[in-house]
């Protein structure tokens, strides 16, 4: 019965297709199924996965949000610029709190427009995405920041362990940010499975 149910879902075939592709890559290169590659994949996964968790929660609630990349960029840029102007030299906690607060305020703009005026989520978030990008490029005159606060830099460059591929001599570092991703996944799992809000 379980096997029959699995064959009814598109995700099963997507998963099988991914496995086949990885096997082909492994046959051609011999480097896919290595600890070095898995660590690099996990490192590259952190930011997209965190964004996917938020988008996932919106989608299963019946909505859609296409503004989150612009919202995230604006939140991080404002936080980094303010902390640089203040000469902040502390740890990572203050930047994380600032980004969360700014992101929540910007996200609330989407929520209010959708809930109060009964506007389609796709249209609202398309519009606010343009507004967020325009505000960052126009009002803030955004530019690439060559220097970021020490606490943010230290946390971003920290790692849990290093693996080395004996065949190629290449190394890969598992970033500390992967722990943050695991925590976010566990929080999202708990909220969606064990709380009335998540249900």
Secondary structure, DSSP 4 states (H G I P E B T S, - for coil): -HHHHHTT-HHHHHHHHHHHHHHHHHHHHS-TTSHHHHHHHHHHHHHHHHHHHHHHHHHHTT---S-HHHHHHHHHHHHHHHHHHHT--S-HHHHHHHHHHHHHHHHHHHHHHHHHH---HHHHHHHHHHHHHHIIIIIS-----S---HHHHHHHH-EEEEEE-TTT--EEEEETHHHHHHHHHHHHHHHHHHSTTT-
